[in-house]
Amino acid sequence: MARILIIEDNPENMQLMVYLLTAFGHTVLETTAGEIGLTLASTEAPELILCDLHMPGMDGYEVAQRLKLDLKLAAIPLVAVTAYAMVGDREKVLATGFNGYISKPINPESFVGEIEMFLSSKARSKLKD
């Protein structure tokens, strides 16, 4: 199983993602602020980071930029989980340093499988068919 950091300021979205990931055996680190997320990424060494784009203070784009500039953190896969779903948003997100993009509202039936694609095979859950 993997250690997954979630940076999300919406309590309902956070609760759903934490529930789904822990149900599949992952350890979840969580924060509502980009700056704290950077600190957690540095100190806790997650195997994956899920990050909202629109947050007060430091937004997801700045989180991505700072992560990719830090040689210790740049290799951690970073996935945007966002309500931005207009034409061109996916391309913009990927161009700014994210490795993937999942639009909200998330689909509880496919969410864990979608994010596990960014994990090594040994870090993926064993509960899936």
N, CA, C and O atoms as a GROMACS GRO file, in nm:
protein
  516
    1MET      N    1   0.083  -0.117   0.000
    1MET     CA    2   0.000   0.000   0.000
    1MET      C    3   0.088   0.125   0.000
    1MET      O    4   0.208   0.118   0.028
    2ALA      N    5   0.027   0.236  -0.031
    2ALA     CA    6   0.104   0.360  -0.048
    2ALA      C    7   0.068   0.464   0.057
    2ALA      O    8  -0.039   0.462   0.117
    3ARG      N    9   0.163   0.556   0.075
    3ARG     CA   10   0.140   0.677   0.155
    3ARG      C   11   0.101   0.784   0.055
    3ARG      O   12   0.179   0.818  -0.034
    4ILE      N   13  -0.019   0.838   0.070
    4ILE     CA   14  -0.072   0.935  -0.025
    4ILE      C   15  -0.106   1.064   0.048
    4ILE      O   16  -0.179   1.064   0.148
    5LEU      N   17  -0.052   1.173  -0.003
    5LEU     CA   18  -0.078   1.306   0.054
    5LEU      C   19  -0.190   1.371  -0.026
    5LEU      O   20  -0.184   1.377  -0.149
    6ILE      N   21  -0.292   1.420   0.044
    6ILE     CA   22  -0.401   1.493  -0.019
    6ILE      C   23  -0.396   1.638   0.029
    6ILE      O   24  -0.394   1.665   0.149
    7ILE      N   25  -0.394   1.730  -0.067
    7ILE     CA   26  -0.399   1.874  -0.037
    7ILE      C   27  -0.532   1.923  -0.095
    7ILE      O   28  -0.545   1.940  -0.216
    8GLU      N   29  -0.629   1.944  -0.008
    8GLU     CA   30  -0.767   1.974  -0.051
    8GLU      C   31  -0.834   2.059   0.056
    8GLU      O   32  -0.832   2.024   0.174
    9ASP      N   33  -0.893   2.172   0.016
    9ASP     CA   34  -0.954   2.261   0.114
    9ASP      C   35  -1.103   2.237   0.136
    9ASP      O   36  -1.162   2.297   0.227
   10ASN      N   37  -1.166   2.153   0.056
   10ASN     CA   38  -1.308   2.125   0.071
   10ASN      C   39  -1.326   2.002   0.162
   10ASN      O   40  -1.282   1.893   0.126
   11PRO      N   41  -1.390   2.019   0.279
   11PRO     CA   42  -1.400   1.908   0.374
   11PRO      C   43  -1.473   1.785   0.319
   11PRO      O   44  -1.433   1.672   0.348
   12GLU      N   45  -1.577   1.805   0.240
   12GLU     CA   46  -1.652   1.690   0.186
   12GLU      C   47  -1.567   1.612   0.086
   12GLU      O   48  -1.566   1.489   0.088
   13ASN      N   49  -1.496   1.684  -0.001
   13ASN     CA   50  -1.409   1.617  -0.098
   13ASN      C   51  -1.297   1.542  -0.026
   13ASN      O   52  -1.265   1.429  -0.062
   14MET      N   53  -1.239   1.606   0.075
   14MET     CA   54  -1.133   1.542   0.152
   14MET      C   55  -1.184   1.415   0.218
   14MET      O   56  -1.120   1.310   0.210
   15GLN      N   57  -1.299   1.424   0.282
   15GLN     CA   58  -1.355   1.309   0.353
   15GLN      C   59  -1.378   1.192   0.258
   15GLN      O   60  -1.346   1.078   0.292
   16LEU      N   61  -1.432   1.218   0.140
   16LEU     CA   62  -1.459   1.111   0.045
   16LEU      C   63  -1.329   1.048  -0.004
   16LEU      O   64  -1.319   0.925  -0.010
   17MET      N   65  -1.230   1.128  -0.039
   17MET     CA   66  -1.104   1.072  -0.087
   17MET      C   67  -1.033   0.992   0.021
   17MET      O   68  -0.982   0.883  -0.006
   18VAL      N   69  -1.031   1.044   0.144
   18VAL     CA   70  -0.969   0.971   0.254
   18VAL      C   71  -1.040   0.838   0.277
   18VAL      O   72  -0.975   0.735   0.293
   19TYR      N   73  -1.171   0.841   0.278
   19TYR     CA   74  -1.249   0.719   0.299
   19TYR      C   75  -1.216   0.613   0.193
   19TYR      O   76  -1.187   0.498   0.226
   20LEU      N   77  -1.219   0.654   0.068
   20LEU     CA   78  -1.194   0.559  -0.042
   20LEU      C   79  -1.052   0.503  -0.037
   20LEU      O   80  -1.032   0.382  -0.052
   21LEU      N   81  -0.956   0.589  -0.017
   21LEU     CA   82  -0.816   0.542  -0.017
   21LEU      C   83  -0.785   0.454   0.103
   21LEU      O   84  -0.716   0.353   0.088
   22THR      N   85  -0.836   0.488   0.220
   22THR     CA   86  -0.811   0.403   0.337
   22THR      C   87  -0.886   0.271   0.326
   22THR      O   88  -0.839   0.169   0.376
   23ALA      N   89  -1.001   0.272   0.263
   23ALA     CA   90  -1.076   0.147   0.244
   23ALA      C   91  -0.997   0.049   0.157
   23ALA      O   92  -1.015  -0.072   0.168
   24PHE      N   93  -0.911   0.101   0.071
   24PHE     CA   94  -0.827   0.017  -0.014
   24PHE      C   95  -0.689  -0.005   0.046
   24PHE      O   96  -0.599  -0.055  -0.022
   25GLY      N   97  -0.672   0.032   0.173
   25GLY     CA   98  -0.550   0.001   0.245
   25GLY      C   99  -0.438   0.104   0.240
   25GLY      O  100  -0.329   0.078   0.291
   26HIS      N  101  -0.462   0.218   0.178
   26HIS     CA  102  -0.358   0.320   0.170
   26HIS      C  103  -0.353   0.404   0.298
   26HIS      O  104  -0.453   0.418   0.368
   27THR      N  105  -0.237   0.457   0.328
   27THR     CA  106  -0.219   0.551   0.438
   27THR      C  107  -0.232   0.690   0.380
   27THR      O  108  -0.166   0.724   0.282
   28VAL      N  109  -0.316   0.772   0.441
   28VAL     CA  110  -0.343   0.905   0.388
   28VAL      C  111  -0.293   1.013   0.482
   28VAL      O  112  -0.320   1.011   0.602
   29LEU      N  113  -0.219   1.107   0.426
   29LEU     CA  114  -0.178   1.228   0.495
   29LEU      C  115  -0.266   1.337   0.436
   29LEU      O  116  -0.288   1.339   0.316
   30GLU      N  117  -0.315   1.427   0.518
   30GLU     CA  118  -0.408   1.527   0.465
   30GLU      C  119  -0.381   1.666   0.520
   30GLU      O  120  -0.342   1.684   0.635
   31THR      N  121  -0.404   1.764   0.433
   31THR     CA  122  -0.396   1.903   0.472
   31THR      C  123  -0.486   1.985   0.382
   31THR      O  124  -0.520   1.946   0.270
   32THR      N  125  -0.525   2.101   0.433
   32THR     CA  126  -0.611   2.191   0.357
   32THR      C  127  -0.532   2.307   0.297
   32THR      O  128  -0.591   2.394   0.231
   33ALA      N  129  -0.400   2.311   0.318
   33ALA     CA  130  -0.320   2.425   0.274
   33ALA      C  131  -0.198   2.382   0.194
   33ALA      O  132  -0.130   2.285   0.230
   34GLY      N  133  -0.171   2.454   0.086
   34GLY     CA  134  -0.058   2.423   0.000
   34GLY      C  135   0.076   2.426   0.071
   34GLY      O  136   0.159   2.337   0.052
   35GLU      N  137   0.098   2.527   0.150
   35GLU     CA  138   0.226   2.542   0.221
   35GLU      C  139   0.251   2.424   0.315
   35GLU      O  140   0.362   2.371   0.321
   36ILE      N  141   0.148   2.383   0.388
   36ILE     CA  142   0.161   2.267   0.477
   36ILE      C  143   0.183   2.141   0.395
   36ILE      O  144   0.258   2.053   0.435
   37GLY      N  145   0.117   2.133   0.280
   37GLY     CA  146   0.136   2.019   0.191
   37GLY      C  147   0.281   2.004   0.147
   37GLY      O  148   0.332   1.892   0.141
   38LEU      N  149   0.346   2.115   0.117
   38LEU     CA  150   0.487   2.110   0.078
   38LEU      C  151   0.574   2.059   0.193
   38LEU      O  152   0.666   1.981   0.173
   39THR      N  153   0.542   2.105   0.314
   39THR     CA  154   0.617   2.059   0.431
   39THR      C  155   0.596   1.910   0.453
   39THR      O  156   0.691   1.836   0.478
   40LEU      N  157   0.471   1.864   0.444
   40LEU     CA  158   0.442   1.722   0.461
   40LEU      C  159   0.510   1.638   0.352
   40LEU      O  160   0.561   1.529   0.380
   41ALA      N  161   0.510   1.687   0.231
   41ALA     CA  162   0.576   1.614   0.122
   41ALA      C  163   0.724   1.597   0.153
   41ALA      O  164   0.782   1.491   0.128
   42SER      N  165   0.785   1.700   0.207
   42SER     CA  166   0.928   1.696   0.238
   42SER      C  167   0.960   1.606   0.357
   42SER      O  168   1.060   1.534   0.355
   43THR      N  169   0.876   1.610   0.460
   43THR     CA  170   0.906   1.534   0.583
   43THR      C  171   0.851   1.392   0.583
   43THR      O  172   0.906   1.306   0.651
   44GLU      N  173   0.743   1.367   0.509
   44GLU     CA  174   0.675   1.237   0.517
   44GLU      C  175   0.698   1.147   0.396
   44GLU      O  176   0.661   1.029   0.400
   45ALA      N  177   0.757   1.198   0.289
   45ALA     CA  178   0.790   1.120   0.169
   45ALA      C  179   0.674   1.035   0.116
   45ALA      O  180   0.684   0.913   0.111
   46PRO      N  181   0.565   1.099   0.077
   46PRO     CA  182   0.454   1.021   0.020
   46PRO      C  183   0.492   0.964  -0.116
   46PRO      O  184   0.584   1.013  -0.182
   47GLU      N  185   0.421   0.861  -0.157
   47GLU     CA  186   0.446   0.800  -0.288
   47GLU      C  187   0.360   0.864  -0.397
   47GLU      O  188   0.381   0.840  -0.515
   48LEU      N  189   0.262   0.945  -0.355
   48LEU     CA  190   0.173   1.013  -0.448
   48LEU      C  191   0.115   1.135  -0.378
   48LEU      O  192   0.090   1.132  -0.258
   49ILE      N  193   0.095   1.243  -0.454
   49ILE     CA  194   0.032   1.363  -0.400
   49ILE      C  195  -0.089   1.396  -0.486
   49ILE      O  196  -0.078   1.407  -0.608
   50LEU      N  197  -0.204   1.413  -0.422
   50LEU     CA  198  -0.327   1.458  -0.486
   50LEU      C  199  -0.349   1.601  -0.442
   50LEU      O  200  -0.342   1.631  -0.322
   51CYS      N  201  -0.374   1.691  -0.537
   51CYS     CA  202  -0.382   1.832  -0.502
   51CYS      C  203  -0.494   1.903  -0.577
   51CYS      O  204  -0.506   1.891  -0.699
   52ASP      N  205  -0.575   1.975  -0.503
   52ASP     CA  206  -0.676   2.063  -0.562
   52ASP      C  207  -0.603   2.180  -0.626
   52ASP      O  208  -0.490   2.211  -0.588
   53LEU      N  209  -0.665   2.245  -0.722
   53LEU     CA  210  -0.605   2.361  -0.785
   53LEU      C  211  -0.646   2.491  -0.720
   53LEU      O  212  -0.563   2.580  -0.699
   54HIS      N  213  -0.774   2.503  -0.689
   54HIS     CA  214  -0.827   2.629  -0.637
   54HIS      C  215  -0.837   2.621  -0.485
   54HIS      O  216  -0.930   2.563  -0.430
   55MET      N  217  -0.738   2.682  -0.419
   55MET     CA  218  -0.735   2.686  -0.273
   55MET      C  219  -0.695   2.826  -0.230
   55MET      O  220  -0.625   2.896  -0.304
   56PRO      N  221  -0.738   2.868  -0.113
   56PRO     CA  222  -0.694   2.999  -0.065
   56PRO      C  223  -0.544   2.997  -0.033
   56PRO      O  224  -0.488   2.892  -0.002
   57GLY      N  225  -0.482   3.111  -0.042
   57GLY     CA  226  -0.338   3.118  -0.017
   57GLY      C  227  -0.264   3.062  -0.137
   57GLY      O  228  -0.276   3.113  -0.248
   58MET      N  229  -0.188   2.958  -0.115
   58MET     CA  230  -0.112   2.895  -0.222
   58MET      C  231  -0.201   2.800  -0.301
   58MET      O  232  -0.252   2.702  -0.246
   59ASP      N  233  -0.219   2.827  -0.430
   59ASP     CA  234  -0.304   2.739  -0.511
   59ASP      C  235  -0.225   2.617  -0.560
   59ASP      O  236  -0.104   2.607  -0.539
   60GLY      N  237  -0.296   2.526  -0.624
   60GLY     CA  238  -0.233   2.403  -0.670
   60GLY      C  239  -0.124   2.424  -0.773
   60GLY      O  240  -0.028   2.347  -0.777
   61TYR      N  241  -0.136   2.526  -0.856
   61TYR     CA  242  -0.032   2.554  -0.954
   61TYR      C  243   0.100   2.590  -0.887
   61TYR      O  244   0.207   2.546  -0.930
   62GLU      N  245   0.092   2.670  -0.781
   62GLU     CA  246   0.214   2.706  -0.710
   62GLU      C  247   0.272   2.586  -0.635
   62GLU      O  248   0.394   2.570  -0.628
   63VAL      N  249   0.184   2.502  -0.580
   63VAL     CA  250   0.231   2.379  -0.516
   63VAL      C  251   0.309   2.296  -0.618
   63VAL      O  252   0.419   2.249  -0.588
   64ALA      N  253   0.254   2.279  -0.737
   64ALA     CA  254   0.321   2.201  -0.841
   64ALA      C  255   0.456   2.261  -0.877
   64ALA      O  256   0.555   2.190  -0.889
   65GLN      N  257   0.458   2.392  -0.894
   65GLN     CA  258   0.582   2.459  -0.932
   65GLN      C  259   0.690   2.437  -0.827
   65GLN      O  260   0.805   2.406  -0.860
   66ARG      N  261   0.655   2.453  -0.701
   66ARG     CA  262   0.753   2.437  -0.592
   66ARG      C  263   0.798   2.292  -0.578
   66ARG      O  264   0.916   2.266  -0.554
   67LEU      N  265   0.705   2.198  -0.593
   67LEU     CA  266   0.743   2.057  -0.584
   67LEU      C  267   0.841   2.020  -0.694
   67LEU      O  268   0.940   1.952  -0.669
   68LYS      N  269   0.815   2.066  -0.815
   68LYS     CA  270   0.900   2.029  -0.928
   68LYS      C  271   1.036   2.096  -0.923
   68LYS      O  272   1.131   2.049  -0.987
   69LEU      N  273   1.049   2.207  -0.849
   69LEU     CA  274   1.179   2.273  -0.834
   69LEU      C  275   1.266   2.209  -0.726
   69LEU      O  276   1.387   2.231  -0.722
   70ASP      N  277   1.206   2.130  -0.640
   70ASP     CA  278   1.277   2.065  -0.530
   70ASP      C  279   1.321   1.926  -0.577
   70ASP      O  280   1.238   1.839  -0.600
   71LEU      N  281   1.451   1.905  -0.592
   71LEU     CA  282   1.503   1.779  -0.645
   71LEU      C  283   1.460   1.658  -0.562
   71LEU      O  284   1.443   1.549  -0.615
   72LYS      N  285   1.443   1.678  -0.432
   72LYS     CA  286   1.401   1.570  -0.343
   72LYS      C  287   1.254   1.530  -0.367
   72LYS      O  288   1.216   1.415  -0.345
   73LEU      N  289   1.172   1.626  -0.413
   73LEU     CA  290   1.028   1.602  -0.427
   73LEU      C  291   0.981   1.589  -0.573
   73LEU      O  292   0.870   1.542  -0.597
   74ALA      N  293   1.063   1.630  -0.666
   74ALA     CA  294   1.020   1.638  -0.806
   74ALA      C  295   0.974   1.505  -0.865
   74ALA      O  296   0.890   1.504  -0.956
   75ALA      N  297   1.026   1.395  -0.815
   75ALA     CA  298   0.990   1.264  -0.872
   75ALA      C  299   0.858   1.208  -0.819
   75ALA      O  300   0.807   1.110  -0.873
   76ILE      N  301   0.804   1.268  -0.714
   76ILE     CA  302   0.677   1.219  -0.659
   76ILE      C  303   0.566   1.252  -0.757
   76ILE      O  304   0.549   1.368  -0.794
   77PRO      N  305   0.489   1.152  -0.802
   77PRO     CA  306   0.377   1.182  -0.892
   77PRO      C  307   0.277   1.277  -0.826
   77PRO      O  308   0.241   1.262  -0.709
   78LEU      N  309   0.234   1.376  -0.905
   78LEU     CA  310   0.143   1.479  -0.857
   78LEU      C  311   0.020   1.480  -0.947
   78LEU      O  312   0.031   1.499  -1.068
   79VAL      N  313  -0.097   1.458  -0.887
   79VAL     CA  314  -0.221   1.450  -0.963
   79VAL      C  315  -0.317   1.560  -0.917
   79VAL      O  316  -0.345   1.573  -0.798
   80ALA      N  317  -0.366   1.637  -1.012
   80ALA     CA  318  -0.466   1.740  -0.983
   80ALA      C  319  -0.602   1.673  -0.970
   80ALA      O  320  -0.642   1.595  -1.057
   81VAL      N  321  -0.672   1.704  -0.863
   81VAL     CA  322  -0.811   1.660  -0.847
   81VAL      C  323  -0.890   1.789  -0.836
   81VAL      O  324  -0.886   1.857  -0.733
   82THR      N  325  -0.961   1.823  -0.943
   82THR     CA  326  -1.014   1.958  -0.954
   82THR      C  327  -1.148   1.967  -1.024
   82THR      O  328  -1.186   1.880  -1.103
   83ALA      N  329  -1.219   2.073  -0.993
   83ALA     CA  330  -1.346   2.100  -1.060
   83ALA      C  331  -1.324   2.170  -1.193
   83ALA      O  332  -1.419   2.185  -1.270
   84TYR      N  333  -1.201   2.213  -1.221
   84TYR     CA  334  -1.172   2.275  -1.351
   84TYR      C  335  -1.182   2.168  -1.459
   84TYR      O  336  -1.097   2.079  -1.467
   85ALA      N  337  -1.285   2.177  -1.541
   85ALA     CA  338  -1.306   2.075  -1.642
   85ALA      C  339  -1.345   2.136  -1.777
   85ALA      O  340  -1.416   2.073  -1.856
   86MET      N  341  -1.299   2.257  -1.803
   86MET     CA  342  -1.327   2.323  -1.930
   86MET      C  343  -1.226   2.276  -2.035
   86MET      O  344  -1.122   2.219  -2.002
   87VAL      N  345  -1.259   2.300  -2.161
   87VAL     CA  346  -1.168   2.266  -2.269
   87VAL      C  347  -1.035   2.336  -2.245
   87VAL      O  348  -1.032   2.457  -2.221
   88GLY      N  349  -0.927   2.263  -2.252
   88GLY     CA  350  -0.794   2.318  -2.233
   88GLY      C  351  -0.742   2.311  -2.090
   88GLY      O  352  -0.622   2.326  -2.068
   89ASP      N  353  -0.830   2.287  -1.992
   89ASP     CA  354  -0.784   2.281  -1.853
   89ASP      C  355  -0.687   2.166  -1.830
   89ASP      O  356  -0.585   2.184  -1.763
   90ARG      N  357  -0.717   2.048  -1.884
   90ARG     CA  358  -0.629   1.932  -1.867
   90ARG      C  359  -0.489   1.964  -1.919
   90ARG      O  360  -0.389   1.935  -1.853
   91GLU      N  361  -0.482   2.021  -2.037
   91GLU     CA  362  -0.353   2.053  -2.097
   91GLU      C  363  -0.275   2.155  -2.013
   91GLU      O  364  -0.154   2.142  -1.994
   92LYS      N  365  -0.347   2.255  -1.963
   92LYS     CA  366  -0.282   2.356  -1.878
   92LYS      C  367  -0.227   2.293  -1.751
   92LYS      O  368  -0.114   2.322  -1.710
   93VAL      N  369  -0.306   2.207  -1.690
   93VAL     CA  370  -0.265   2.141  -1.566
   93VAL      C  371  -0.139   2.056  -1.591
   93VAL      O  372  -0.044   2.064  -1.514
   94LEU      N  373  -0.140   1.977  -1.696
   94LEU     CA  374  -0.025   1.892  -1.725
   94LEU      C  375   0.098   1.974  -1.761
   94LEU      O  376   0.210   1.937  -1.727
   95ALA      N  377   0.078   2.085  -1.829
   95ALA     CA  378   0.190   2.171  -1.869
   95ALA      C  379   0.254   2.242  -1.750
   95ALA      O  380   0.369   2.284  -1.759
   96THR      N  381   0.182   2.254  -1.640
   96THR     CA  382   0.237   2.324  -1.523
   96THR      C  383   0.304   2.230  -1.424
   96THR      O  384   0.343   2.274  -1.315
   97GLY      N  385   0.318   2.102  -1.459
   97GLY     CA  386   0.395   2.012  -1.374
   97GLY      C  387   0.320   1.897  -1.312
   97GLY      O  388   0.381   1.811  -1.248
   98PHE      N  389   0.189   1.893  -1.329
   98PHE     CA  390   0.113   1.779  -1.277
   98PHE      C  391   0.134   1.658  -1.369
   98PHE      O  392   0.152   1.673  -1.490
   99ASN      N  393   0.133   1.540  -1.309
   99ASN     CA  394   0.147   1.417  -1.387
   99ASN      C  395   0.013   1.363  -1.433
   99ASN      O  396   0.008   1.281  -1.525
  100GLY      N  397  -0.094   1.408  -1.370
  100GLY     CA  398  -0.227   1.359  -1.405
  100GLY      C  399  -0.334   1.456  -1.362
  100GLY      O  400  -0.309   1.556  -1.296
  101TYR      N  401  -0.457   1.423  -1.403
  101TYR     CA  402  -0.571   1.513  -1.385
  101TYR      C  403  -0.696   1.428  -1.366
  101TYR      O  404  -0.727   1.342  -1.448
  102ILE      N  405  -0.767   1.452  -1.258
  102ILE     CA  406  -0.896   1.386  -1.233
  102ILE      C  407  -0.995   1.497  -1.203
  102ILE      O  408  -0.972   1.581  -1.116
  103SER      N  409  -1.107   1.497  -1.275
  103SER     CA  410  -1.205   1.604  -1.254
  103SER      C  411  -1.303   1.566  -1.144
  103SER      O  412  -1.335   1.449  -1.123
  104LYS      N  413  -1.351   1.670  -1.075
  104LYS     CA  414  -1.454   1.655  -0.973
  104LYS      C  415  -1.589   1.682  -1.038
  104LYS      O  416  -1.595   1.757  -1.136
  105PRO      N  417  -1.694   1.625  -0.987
  105PRO     CA  418  -1.693   1.536  -0.872
  105PRO      C  419  -1.629   1.403  -0.907
  105PRO      O  420  -1.645   1.351  -1.018
  106ILE      N  421  -1.556   1.348  -0.811
  106ILE     CA  422  -1.490   1.220  -0.837
  106ILE      C  423  -1.595   1.109  -0.839
  106ILE      O  424  -1.700   1.117  -0.776
  107ASN      N  425  -1.563   1.005  -0.914
  107ASN     CA  426  -1.649   0.888  -0.922
  107ASN      C  427  -1.598   0.787  -0.820
  107ASN      O  428  -1.489   0.732  -0.838
  108PRO      N  429  -1.672   0.762  -0.712
  108PRO     CA  430  -1.624   0.670  -0.608
  108PRO      C  431  -1.590   0.530  -0.659
  108PRO      O  432  -1.505   0.462  -0.603
  109GLU      N  433  -1.658   0.488  -0.765
  109GLU     CA  434  -1.634   0.353  -0.817
  109GLU      C  435  -1.502   0.340  -0.893
  109GLU      O  436  -1.446   0.231  -0.901
  110SER      N  437  -1.452   0.450  -0.948
  110SER     CA  438  -1.329   0.441  -1.028
  110SER      C  439  -1.212   0.521  -0.971
  110SER      O  440  -1.100   0.509  -1.021
  111PHE      N  441  -1.235   0.601  -0.869
  111PHE     CA  442  -1.133   0.692  -0.818
  111PHE      C  443  -1.004   0.622  -0.778
  111PHE      O  444  -0.896   0.662  -0.823
  112VAL      N  445  -1.012   0.520  -0.696
  112VAL     CA  446  -0.890   0.454  -0.647
  112VAL      C  447  -0.814   0.393  -0.764
  112VAL      O  448  -0.691   0.404  -0.770
  113GLY      N  449  -0.882   0.330  -0.855
  113GLY     CA  450  -0.815   0.274  -0.972
  113GLY      C  451  -0.747   0.379  -1.056
  113GLY      O  452  -0.638   0.357  -1.109
  114GLU      N  453  -0.810   0.495  -1.068
  114GLU     CA  454  -0.751   0.604  -1.146
  114GLU      C  455  -0.622   0.654  -1.083
  114GLU      O  456  -0.523   0.675  -1.152
  115ILE      N  457  -0.622   0.674  -0.952
  115ILE     CA  458  -0.502   0.729  -0.890
  115ILE      C  459  -0.394   0.622  -0.874
  115ILE      O  460  -0.275   0.654  -0.872
  116GLU      N  461  -0.433   0.496  -0.862
  116GLU     CA  462  -0.333   0.390  -0.848
  116GLU      C  463  -0.250   0.371  -0.975
  116GLU      O  464  -0.144   0.309  -0.971
  117MET      N  465  -0.296   0.425  -1.086
  117MET     CA  466  -0.219   0.418  -1.210
  117MET      C  467  -0.087   0.496  -1.196
  117MET      O  468   0.006   0.476  -1.274
  118PHE      N  469  -0.081   0.586  -1.098
  118PHE     CA  470   0.039   0.666  -1.076
  118PHE      C  471   0.131   0.605  -0.970
  118PHE      O  472   0.234   0.664  -0.936
  119LEU      N  473   0.095   0.488  -0.919
  119LEU     CA  474   0.174   0.419  -0.818
  119LEU      C  475   0.247   0.300  -0.879
  119LEU      O  476   0.205   0.247  -0.982
  120SER      N  477   0.355   0.259  -0.815
  120SER     CA  478   0.422   0.137  -0.858
  120SER      C  479   0.327   0.019  -0.834
  120SER      O  480   0.237   0.028  -0.750
  121SER      N  481   0.347  -0.088  -0.906
  121SER     CA  482   0.256  -0.203  -0.892
  121SER      C  483   0.256  -0.258  -0.750
  121SER      O  484   0.153  -0.307  -0.703
  122LYS      N  485   0.368  -0.253  -0.681
  122LYS     CA  486   0.370  -0.306  -0.543
  122LYS      C  487   0.298  -0.215  -0.444
  122LYS      O  488   0.261  -0.261  -0.336
  123ALA      N  489   0.277  -0.088  -0.479
  123ALA     CA  490   0.208   0.005  -0.390
  123ALA      C  491   0.057   0.008  -0.413
  123ALA      O  492  -0.016   0.074  -0.339
  124ARG      N  493   0.011  -0.063  -0.514
  124ARG     CA  494  -0.133  -0.064  -0.544
  124ARG      C  495  -0.205  -0.158  -0.450
  124ARG      O  496  -0.147  -0.252  -0.397
  125SER      N  497  -0.334  -0.131  -0.432
  125SER     CA  498  -0.415  -0.213  -0.340
  125SER      C  499  -0.430  -0.354  -0.394
  125SER      O  500  -0.424  -0.378  -0.514
  126LYS      N  501  -0.450  -0.443  -0.302
  126LYS     CA  502  -0.471  -0.584  -0.338
  126LYS      C  503  -0.619  -0.619  -0.333
  126LYS      O  504  -0.657  -0.734  -0.358
  127LEU      N  505  -0.705  -0.521  -0.300
  127LEU     CA  506  -0.846  -0.547  -0.282
  127LEU      C  507  -0.925  -0.542  -0.413
  127LEU      O  508  -1.041  -0.583  -0.417
  128LYS      N  509  -0.861  -0.493  -0.520
  128LYS     CA  510  -0.931  -0.484  -0.648
  128LYS      C  511  -0.936  -0.621  -0.715
  128LYS      O  512  -0.855  -0.709  -0.685
  129ASP      N  513  -1.033  -0.637  -0.806
  129ASP     CA  514  -1.041  -0.762  -0.882
  129ASP      C  515  -0.929  -0.772  -0.980
  129ASP      O  516  -0.919  -0.870  -1.053
   0.00000   0.00000   0.00000
